[in-house]
Amino acid sequence: MSHAPNEAAGPAPARSKPWYRQLYVQVLVAIVVGIVLGWRWPDLATSMEPIGTTFITAMKMLIGPIVFLTIIGGISGVADLKKVGRTGLKALTYFQVGTIVALLTGLVAINVFRLGDGVHADPSRLDVSGDAGQYIDSGEKQHWWEFLTHIVPDSVFGAFVEGDILQVIFLAVIFGIALKSVGKVGEPIIGAVNRLTQVVFKVLSFVMKAAPLGAFGAMSYAIGKFGLSTLTSLGSLILLFYVTSILFVVVVLGAVLAAYVRLNIFQLFRYFKEEFFLVLGTSTAEPALPGLMRKLQFMGAERSTVGLVVPTGYSFNLDGAAIYLSLATLYIAQATDTPLSIGQQLGLLAVMLLTSKGAAGVAGGGFIALTATLSTVGHVPAAGIMLIFGIDKFMSECRALVNFYGNAVATLFVARWENGLDLERARLVLSGKIREDVPPPSPGPDSDSDSDSDSDSDETEPDPRPTTDGEAVAVNR
């Protein structure tokens, strides 16, 4: 794979923005201001909720089209359709193994520390009301196999209206394979898809300018509504979840990245710092999805692999949710004095492999999956989720961050497995020797690349790479 001329002569000097214009700095300041507002003036802070929810809604509005268009673009860019199937199979295999390891990590942690012992909660006396009651009701009606049948939407547009990412992925894969199969007949449509993708990413860049406001609104509401005092009531459980999650990311994901991909997890943290603060501020990984895809492509991962693995991983590779699910289930069992043998715990794990994916992208999905798990097994009372309902908000940020980094590592792993990762470029990017104002290498030996990330008028052949700082990168071919 050739490198652009400016790379051959050495890494170009980075044209860095002033620190106050960096998105991650703005989001970090917004988070701090939101925490202070929620702590000192909780009534005013709770009124900031519409700011956060509006930003997240705007992002979710674009997630469906972005997933649909990027998957179609990725499939259409593959010379052999067999590679699409092979990549998808490898990704799903990795997702399942990763989910099992995450579930086992949570089970081991709560069995070692047994934080629920001594609580002696009576499920019959737990007041189930409000949102928690709705989540329990939804979870009890959900069957373990529903995520399989739910993948098929009622209509083509229904998946986009409901914002169901699983259904959007299903439609995108079918459309992408169909367009590739019809040959030249589908080429004009593929070109239109690429151009429409560039437009959607430009809209995204506009929305991302409001990310600091969104983080401020979401954090203000969370602190003002639940209060910092909530952290002390079940602080040991929150701490255990955070420590377990951090160890999983650093040790497990770090080992996978170092041993197989030959990259450093701490450099990956630094590379995705903007996305880190965005996820931290909004408590969901969805706003960071476009930035994750753009940066993985910039590192040297094949566009087709990124376009297929990342969106699929957002529904099937939820490491943070898996740790939370196993840890919360065992905590509730311990707190309600419900004995579970090793065999029963392994049975729970088998059920959680499915229920953890059944409520992906659904409001209150963690509680719905938790209730579905408890209802399916029948040993642990579903009303026990009220014991942890109050602190769930303070665990959602960690869940989302683990999910985010889990999908980043998964994509790099699959890309390396498929020989679709420019490892030399990835190392240079992660070490900071190639910054994002230097375009990725062109695919052909005679090709040349040249782009200016500061220009809004770059109208090259669409190879859109969404940004989180209001800019767009296009690649000449």
C-alpha positions as CSV (number, residue, x, y, z in Angstrom):
1,M,0.0,0.0,0.0
2,S,1.5,3.3,-1.1
3,H,1.7,6.4,1.0
4,A,1.0,10.0,0.0
5,P,4.0,12.0,-1.0
6,N,3.9,14.2,2.0
7,E,4.0,11.1,4.2
8,A,7.0,9.7,2.3
9,A,9.0,12.8,3.2
10,G,8.0,12.5,6.8
11,P,4.9,13.4,8.8
12,A,3.5,16.8,8.0
13,P,3.3,19.2,10.9
14,A,-0.1,19.3,12.5
15,R,-2.2,22.4,12.2
16,S,-3.7,22.3,15.6
17,K,-6.6,24.4,16.7
18,P,-6.4,26.6,19.7
19,W,-7.2,24.6,22.8
20,Y,-10.4,26.5,23.5
21,R,-11.7,25.4,20.1
22,Q,-11.1,21.7,20.6
23,L,-14.4,19.9,20.9
24,Y,-13.3,17.7,23.8
25,V,-12.3,20.7,25.8
26,Q,-15.6,22.4,25.2
27,V,-17.5,19.2,26.2
28,L,-15.4,18.8,29.3
29,V,-16.0,22.3,30.4
30,A,-19.7,21.8,29.8
31,I,-19.7,18.6,31.9
32,V,-18.1,20.4,34.8
33,V,-20.5,23.4,34.6
34,G,-23.4,20.9,34.5
35,I,-22.2,19.1,37.6
36,V,-21.8,22.4,39.5
37,L,-25.2,23.6,38.4
38,G,-26.8,20.3,39.4
39,W,-25.1,20.3,42.8
40,R,-25.8,23.9,43.7
41,W,-29.1,24.7,42.0
42,P,-30.9,21.3,41.4
43,D,-34.2,22.9,40.5
44,L,-32.7,25.0,37.8
45,A,-30.5,22.1,36.6
46,T,-33.5,19.7,36.1
47,S,-35.1,22.3,33.8
48,M,-32.0,21.9,31.5
49,E,-33.2,18.4,30.5
50,P,-34.7,19.5,27.2
51,I,-31.3,20.8,26.1
52,G,-29.7,17.4,26.6
53,T,-32.6,15.3,25.2
54,T,-32.9,17.5,22.1
55,F,-29.3,17.0,21.2
56,I,-29.5,13.3,21.7
57,T,-32.7,13.1,19.7
58,A,-31.0,15.0,16.9
59,M,-28.2,12.6,16.9
60,K,-30.5,9.6,16.9
61,M,-32.3,11.1,14.0
62,L,-29.2,10.8,12.0
63,I,-27.9,7.4,13.3
64,G,-30.4,5.3,11.2
65,P,-29.5,7.0,7.9
66,I,-25.8,6.9,8.7
67,V,-25.8,3.2,9.5
68,F,-28.0,2.4,6.5
69,L,-25.8,4.4,4.0
70,T,-22.4,3.4,5.4
71,I,-23.3,-0.3,5.4
72,I,-24.5,-0.1,1.8
73,G,-21.4,1.9,0.8
74,G,-19.2,-0.6,2.5
75,I,-20.8,-3.6,0.9
76,S,-20.8,-2.0,-2.5
77,G,-17.1,-1.2,-2.2
78,V,-16.2,-4.9,-1.7
79,A,-15.1,-6.7,-4.9
80,D,-16.3,-10.1,-3.7
81,L,-19.5,-10.5,-1.9
82,K,-18.1,-13.6,-0.1
83,K,-15.8,-11.2,1.8
84,V,-18.9,-9.5,3.2
85,G,-20.2,-12.7,4.5
86,R,-16.8,-13.7,5.8
87,T,-16.3,-10.4,7.6
88,G,-19.8,-10.5,9.1
89,L,-19.2,-14.1,10.4
90,K,-15.9,-13.2,11.9
91,A,-17.4,-10.1,13.6
92,L,-20.3,-12.0,15.1
93,T,-17.9,-14.7,16.3
94,Y,-15.8,-12.0,18.0
95,F,-18.9,-10.4,19.5
96,Q,-20.2,-13.6,21.1
97,V,-16.8,-14.4,22.6
98,G,-16.4,-10.9,23.8
99,T,-19.9,-10.9,25.4
100,I,-19.2,-14.2,27.2
101,V,-15.9,-12.8,28.6
102,A,-17.7,-9.6,29.8
103,L,-20.5,-11.6,31.4
104,L,-18.0,-13.8,33.2
105,T,-16.1,-10.8,34.4
106,G,-19.2,-9.4,36.0
107,L,-20.1,-12.8,37.6
108,V,-16.6,-13.2,39.0
109,A,-16.5,-9.7,40.5
110,I,-19.8,-9.9,42.3
111,N,-19.1,-13.5,43.5
112,V,-15.8,-12.4,45.0
113,F,-17.1,-9.2,46.8
114,R,-20.7,-10.3,47.4
115,L,-22.0,-6.7,48.0
116,G,-25.6,-7.9,48.2
117,D,-25.1,-10.1,51.3
118,G,-26.7,-8.5,54.4
119,V,-29.2,-6.4,52.5
120,H,-32.0,-8.9,53.2
121,A,-34.5,-7.0,50.9
122,D,-38.1,-8.3,50.8
123,P,-39.3,-8.2,47.1
124,S,-42.9,-8.0,48.2
125,R,-42.3,-4.7,50.0
126,L,-40.4,-3.0,47.1
127,D,-42.5,-0.2,45.6
128,V,-42.5,-0.7,41.8
129,S,-43.7,2.5,40.1
130,G,-43.0,5.1,37.4
131,D,-40.5,4.3,34.7
132,A,-39.2,1.2,36.6
133,G,-42.7,-0.3,36.5
134,Q,-42.8,0.2,32.7
135,Y,-39.4,-1.4,32.3
136,I,-40.4,-4.4,34.4
137,D,-43.6,-4.8,32.4
138,S,-41.7,-4.6,29.1
139,G,-39.1,-7.0,30.3
140,E,-41.6,-9.6,31.5
141,K,-43.3,-9.6,28.2
142,Q,-40.1,-10.0,26.3
143,H,-39.0,-13.6,25.4
144,W,-35.3,-14.6,25.0
145,W,-35.8,-15.4,21.3
146,E,-37.6,-12.1,20.3
147,F,-34.4,-10.3,19.2
148,L,-34.2,-12.8,16.4
149,T,-37.7,-12.3,15.1
150,H,-37.6,-8.6,15.8
151,I,-34.8,-8.0,13.4
152,V,-37.3,-8.1,10.4
153,P,-39.2,-4.7,10.4
154,D,-42.9,-4.4,9.6
155,S,-42.1,-2.0,6.8
156,V,-39.1,-0.5,5.0
157,F,-39.7,2.8,6.7
158,G,-40.7,1.4,10.0
159,A,-37.2,0.7,11.1
160,F,-36.2,4.3,10.6
161,V,-39.3,5.7,12.2
162,E,-38.8,3.6,15.3
163,G,-35.0,4.1,15.3
164,D,-34.4,0.4,15.6
165,I,-30.7,-0.1,14.6
166,L,-31.0,-3.9,14.4
167,Q,-33.7,-3.5,11.7
168,V,-31.8,-0.8,9.9
169,I,-28.8,-3.1,9.7
170,F,-30.9,-5.9,8.4
171,L,-32.3,-3.7,5.6
172,A,-28.9,-2.2,4.8
173,V,-27.3,-5.6,4.4
174,I,-30.1,-6.8,2.1
175,F,-30.0,-3.6,0.0
176,G,-26.2,-3.5,-0.2
177,I,-26.0,-7.1,-1.4
178,A,-28.8,-6.6,-3.9
179,L,-27.1,-3.5,-5.3
180,K,-23.8,-5.3,-5.7
181,S,-25.5,-8.3,-7.3
182,V,-27.2,-6.4,-10.1
183,G,-23.9,-5.1,-11.4
184,K,-23.9,-2.0,-13.6
185,V,-27.6,-1.5,-13.1
186,G,-26.9,-0.6,-9.5
187,E,-23.9,1.6,-10.1
188,P,-25.8,4.9,-10.4
189,I,-27.7,4.1,-7.2
190,I,-24.4,3.3,-5.4
191,G,-23.0,6.7,-6.6
192,A,-26.1,8.4,-5.3
193,V,-25.7,6.6,-2.0
194,N,-22.1,7.8,-1.7
195,R,-23.1,11.4,-2.4
196,L,-26.1,11.3,0.0
197,T,-23.7,9.9,2.7
198,Q,-21.6,13.0,2.2
199,V,-24.6,15.2,2.7
200,V,-25.8,13.4,5.8
201,F,-22.3,13.7,7.3
202,K,-22.3,17.4,6.6
203,V,-25.6,17.7,8.5
204,L,-24.0,15.7,11.3
205,S,-21.1,18.2,11.5
206,F,-23.7,20.9,12.0
207,V,-25.4,19.0,14.8
208,M,-22.1,18.2,16.5
209,K,-21.4,21.9,17.0
210,A,-24.1,21.7,19.7
211,A,-22.4,18.8,21.5
212,P,-21.2,20.9,24.5
213,L,-24.7,22.2,25.0
214,G,-26.0,18.6,24.9
215,A,-23.5,17.4,27.4
216,F,-24.3,20.3,29.7
217,G,-28.0,19.7,29.6
218,A,-27.7,15.9,30.2
219,M,-25.2,16.2,33.0
220,S,-27.1,19.1,34.7
221,Y,-30.3,17.1,34.7
222,A,-28.7,13.9,36.0
223,I,-27.1,15.6,38.9
224,G,-30.0,17.9,39.7
225,K,-32.5,15.0,39.5
226,F,-30.7,12.3,41.3
227,G,-28.3,14.3,43.4
228,L,-24.7,13.5,44.4
229,S,-26.1,11.9,47.6
230,T,-27.4,9.1,45.5
231,L,-23.9,8.0,44.9
232,T,-23.3,7.3,48.6
233,S,-26.3,5.0,49.1
234,L,-24.9,2.2,46.8
235,G,-21.5,3.7,46.3
236,S,-19.8,0.3,46.8
237,L,-21.8,-1.2,43.9
238,I,-21.0,1.7,41.6
239,L,-17.4,1.5,42.5
240,L,-17.2,-2.2,41.9
241,F,-18.9,-1.8,38.5
242,Y,-16.5,1.0,37.5
243,V,-13.4,-0.9,38.7
244,T,-14.5,-4.1,37.0
245,S,-15.2,-2.2,33.7
246,I,-11.9,-0.4,33.8
247,L,-10.0,-3.7,34.4
248,F,-12.0,-5.3,31.5
249,V,-11.1,-2.5,29.1
250,V,-7.4,-2.2,30.2
251,V,-6.6,-5.8,30.8
252,V,-8.9,-7.8,28.5
253,L,-9.4,-5.4,25.6
254,G,-5.8,-4.1,26.0
255,A,-4.4,-7.7,25.8
256,V,-6.5,-8.4,22.7
257,L,-5.3,-5.2,21.1
258,A,-1.6,-5.7,22.0
259,A,-1.4,-9.5,21.3
260,Y,-3.2,-9.7,18.0
261,V,-3.5,-6.2,16.5
262,R,-0.2,-5.0,18.0
263,L,-1.5,-1.7,19.1
264,N,-1.5,0.1,22.5
265,I,-4.8,0.6,24.3
266,F,-3.6,3.7,26.1
267,Q,-2.8,5.4,22.8
268,L,-6.2,4.4,21.6
269,F,-7.7,6.2,24.7
270,R,-5.8,9.4,23.7
271,Y,-6.9,9.1,20.1
272,F,-10.6,8.9,21.0
273,K,-10.5,11.6,23.7
274,E,-13.2,13.7,22.0
275,E,-15.5,10.7,21.8
276,F,-14.7,9.8,25.4
277,F,-16.0,13.1,26.7
278,L,-19.0,13.1,24.4
279,V,-20.1,9.7,25.6
280,L,-19.3,10.7,29.2
281,G,-21.5,13.8,28.9
282,T,-24.5,12.3,27.1
283,S,-24.4,8.8,28.8
284,T,-24.9,7.1,25.5
285,A,-22.4,5.8,22.9
286,E,-24.6,6.7,19.9
287,P,-23.4,10.3,19.4
288,A,-19.8,9.0,19.1
289,L,-20.6,6.4,16.4
290,P,-19.8,8.6,13.4
291,G,-16.6,9.8,15.0
292,L,-15.6,6.2,15.7
293,M,-16.1,5.2,12.1
294,R,-14.2,8.2,10.7
295,K,-11.2,7.7,13.0
296,L,-11.0,4.0,12.4
297,Q,-10.9,4.6,8.6
298,F,-8.3,7.3,9.1
299,M,-6.2,4.9,11.0
300,G,-6.1,2.6,8.0
301,A,-9.0,0.2,8.6
302,E,-10.8,-0.7,5.4
303,R,-14.0,1.3,4.8
304,S,-16.0,-1.8,4.1
305,T,-15.0,-3.5,7.4
306,V,-15.6,-0.3,9.4
307,G,-19.0,0.2,7.7
308,L,-20.1,-3.3,8.6
309,V,-18.5,-4.1,11.9
310,V,-19.1,-0.8,13.8
311,P,-22.9,-0.4,13.3
312,T,-23.4,-4.1,13.9
313,G,-21.3,-3.9,17.1
314,Y,-23.5,-1.2,18.5
315,S,-26.3,-3.8,18.7
316,F,-24.4,-7.0,19.2
317,N,-21.2,-6.1,21.0
318,L,-22.3,-4.5,24.2
319,D,-19.5,-5.4,26.6
320,G,-20.4,-2.7,29.2
321,A,-24.0,-3.8,29.2
322,A,-23.0,-7.4,29.6
323,I,-20.8,-6.6,32.7
324,Y,-23.7,-4.6,34.2
325,L,-26.2,-7.3,33.4
326,S,-24.3,-10.1,35.2
327,L,-23.2,-8.0,38.1
328,A,-26.7,-6.5,38.7
329,T,-28.4,-9.9,38.4
330,L,-26.2,-11.5,41.0
331,Y,-26.4,-8.4,43.3
332,I,-30.2,-8.6,43.3
333,A,-30.1,-12.3,44.0
334,Q,-27.7,-11.8,46.9
335,A,-29.8,-8.8,48.2
336,T,-33.0,-10.8,48.1
337,D,-31.4,-13.8,49.7
338,T,-32.0,-15.9,46.6
339,P,-29.4,-18.7,46.5
340,L,-27.9,-19.5,43.0
341,S,-25.7,-22.4,42.3
342,I,-22.8,-22.3,39.9
343,G,-25.0,-24.2,37.4
344,Q,-27.8,-21.7,37.8
345,Q,-25.4,-18.8,37.3
346,L,-24.1,-20.4,34.1
347,G,-27.7,-20.8,33.0
348,L,-28.2,-17.1,33.6
349,L,-25.2,-16.4,31.5
350,A,-26.6,-18.4,28.6
351,V,-29.9,-16.4,28.8
352,M,-28.1,-13.1,29.1
353,L,-26.2,-13.8,25.9
354,L,-29.5,-13.3,24.1
355,T,-31.4,-10.9,26.3
356,S,-28.4,-8.5,26.3
357,K,-29.1,-8.0,22.6
358,G,-32.8,-7.9,22.7
359,A,-33.2,-4.3,23.9
360,A,-30.4,-2.7,22.0
361,G,-31.1,1.0,21.4
362,V,-34.4,1.0,23.4
363,A,-35.0,3.5,26.1
364,G,-34.4,1.7,29.4
365,G,-32.9,-1.1,27.5
366,G,-30.6,-2.2,30.4
367,F,-33.5,-2.6,32.7
368,I,-35.6,-4.3,30.1
369,A,-32.8,-6.8,29.4
370,L,-32.3,-7.3,33.1
371,T,-36.0,-7.9,33.8
372,A,-36.2,-10.2,30.7
373,T,-33.3,-12.2,32.1
374,L,-34.9,-12.5,35.6
375,S,-38.3,-13.4,34.2
376,T,-36.9,-16.1,31.9
377,V,-35.0,-17.8,34.6
378,G,-37.6,-17.3,37.3
379,H,-35.3,-17.7,40.3
380,V,-34.6,-14.0,41.1
381,P,-37.6,-11.6,41.6
382,A,-37.9,-9.0,38.9
383,A,-39.0,-6.4,41.5
384,G,-35.5,-6.5,42.8
385,I,-34.4,-4.0,40.1
386,M,-35.8,-1.3,42.3
387,L,-32.8,-1.8,44.6
388,I,-30.5,-0.4,41.9
389,F,-32.9,1.8,39.9
390,G,-31.8,5.0,41.7
391,I,-28.1,4.6,40.8
392,D,-28.5,3.3,37.2
393,K,-28.0,6.8,35.8
394,F,-24.5,6.9,37.4
395,M,-23.6,3.6,35.8
396,S,-24.9,4.3,32.3
397,E,-21.9,6.5,31.4
398,C,-19.5,3.6,32.2
399,R,-21.6,1.1,30.3
400,A,-21.6,3.4,27.2
401,L,-17.8,4.0,27.4
402,V,-17.1,0.2,27.7
403,N,-19.4,-0.4,24.8
404,F,-17.6,2.3,22.7
405,Y,-14.1,1.0,23.3
406,G,-15.2,-2.6,22.9
407,N,-16.5,-1.8,19.4
408,A,-13.3,0.1,18.6
409,V,-11.2,-2.9,19.5
410,A,-13.6,-5.3,17.8
411,T,-13.3,-3.4,14.5
412,L,-9.5,-3.3,14.6
413,F,-9.4,-7.0,15.5
414,V,-11.7,-8.0,12.6
415,A,-9.9,-5.6,10.2
416,R,-6.5,-7.2,11.1
417,W,-8.1,-10.7,10.8
418,E,-9.3,-9.8,7.3
419,N,-5.9,-8.3,6.4
420,G,-7.7,-5.0,6.0
421,L,-5.7,-2.8,8.4
422,D,-2.7,-0.7,7.5
423,L,-0.8,-1.4,10.7
424,E,2.1,0.9,10.0
425,R,-0.3,3.8,9.5
426,A,-2.3,2.9,12.5
427,R,0.8,3.0,14.7
428,L,1.8,6.4,13.3
429,V,-1.7,7.8,13.8
430,L,-1.9,6.6,17.4
431,S,1.5,7.9,18.2
432,G,0.5,11.3,16.9
433,K,3.0,11.3,14.0
434,I,0.1,11.5,11.5
435,R,-2.6,13.9,12.5
436,E,-6.1,14.2,10.9
437,D,-5.1,17.0,8.5
438,V,-3.0,14.4,6.7
439,P,-5.2,12.2,4.4
440,P,-5.0,8.4,4.5
441,P,-3.1,6.7,1.7
442,S,-4.8,6.1,-1.6
443,P,-5.6,2.5,-2.6
444,G,-3.8,2.4,-5.9
445,P,0.0,2.6,-6.5
446,D,-0.5,5.6,-8.9
447,S,-3.1,7.4,-6.8
448,D,-2.4,10.6,-4.9
449,S,-4.2,12.0,-2.0
450,D,-4.7,15.6,-1.0
451,S,-7.3,17.1,1.2
452,D,-7.7,20.1,3.5
453,S,-9.8,19.5,6.5
454,D,-10.2,23.2,7.1
455,S,-12.0,23.6,3.8
456,D,-15.8,23.3,3.5
457,S,-15.7,23.5,-0.3
458,D,-13.9,20.2,-1.0
459,E,-16.1,18.5,-3.5
460,T,-14.2,15.3,-4.4
461,E,-15.6,11.9,-5.1
462,P,-17.6,11.0,-2.1
463,D,-15.7,9.0,0.5
464,P,-17.2,10.8,3.4
465,R,-15.6,10.7,6.8
466,P,-17.9,12.2,9.5
467,T,-16.2,14.4,12.0
468,T,-17.0,15.5,15.5
469,D,-15.6,19.0,15.2
470,G,-17.7,20.3,12.3
471,E,-15.3,19.5,9.6
472,A,-15.3,16.9,6.8
473,V,-12.5,15.0,5.1
474,A,-12.8,13.8,1.5
475,V,-10.4,11.7,-0.3
476,N,-9.3,12.1,-3.9
477,R,-8.9,8.8,-5.8
